[in-house]
């Protein structure tokens, strides 16, 4: 008999990324990026993001470890979108001057 695991501080609306229930603008992937980029533990996440409770941070990381492929795909897609946006964005006049001087 399969056991359904619940994450009390995480909601996953159909077709949308997983996020915190209390603060819907905070996606689980955002917290995971702190873990991956900085090596932050859930306790450190709470120190850095004072709006988080320890239960929310631990629940978010538990969700990540149980749904790693889903969250990793979300992070990868976001990274690719950012890279594409950067590549197609217009550079400022300052950037053009610095590039012309060989600084960039």
N, C-alpha and C positions, 0 to 999 in steps of 0.2 A: 504494500500500500504506500503510494508516494506521499511524502510529507511536503506541505507547502510552507515555504519560508517567507515570513513577512519582515518588512523593515519599517518599524513604526514611525520613523521620521522622514521616510522617502516615499514619494509618489511617482508613478510612471504612467502618465496619461497616454492613451493609444496614439501612436504616431508622433509622439513628442519625447524629448530627452527626459531622463530621470532627474528629479530635482527634490529639494527639501520641501516638506509640506508647509512648514511655518513661514519659510521665505522662498516662494516659488521662483524668484529671479536667480537664485543660487542653484546652478545645475551640479549634479554629482561630478561631472567631468571637470568642472572648475576646481573642485577640492582635490580631485585625483591629480590634476596637473601640478598642484602644490606638492603633493606626495612624490610625484615622478621627477619634477624639476629640482626641488629643494630637499627632498628626503624628509619632509615634515611628518611627524607622527600626528595622530589625531589631537593630542594634547598641545602640540606646537601650533597646529591649525587654529585651535581655540585662542591661543595667546596672540596670534597674528590677526585673526579675524574675531574681534571681541563679541560680535553678534552671534557666534556659534556656541552651542552648548556641547559639552563632551558627548552626550548621547547622540546628537545629530552628527557630529564628526565621526564617531565610531560606527554609526549606522550607515553613513555614506561609504565608509571604507569597506564595511561588510558587504554592501551592495556591489561595490566595485569588484571585490574578490570573487563574488558569485556570478558576476556578469561582465567579466573582464573584456571579452571580445567585443561586446556591445559598446562599452565605454571607450575602449581603445579605438574603435572605428569612428566614433563620434569625435574624438580628439584629432584623429588623422584627417577627417573631413574638414574640420574647422581649420586645421593648420594649412591644408591645401587651399582653402578659400582665402585665407589671409595672404598666402604667398601669391596667389593669382591676382588678388586685389592690389597688392604692393607692386607687382610687375606691370600692371596696366594703369596705375595711378599717375597723374601728372606730377612732375617734380616742381618744386618751388623755384623761383628765380635764384634764391640763395644757393640751392643745390646745384643749379646749372653753372653759376659763377664759380663755385668751389670745384666742380668737375672740370671746368675749363682751365682752372689754375693747377690741376693735377692733384688736388688735395683729396678728392674722393675717387 
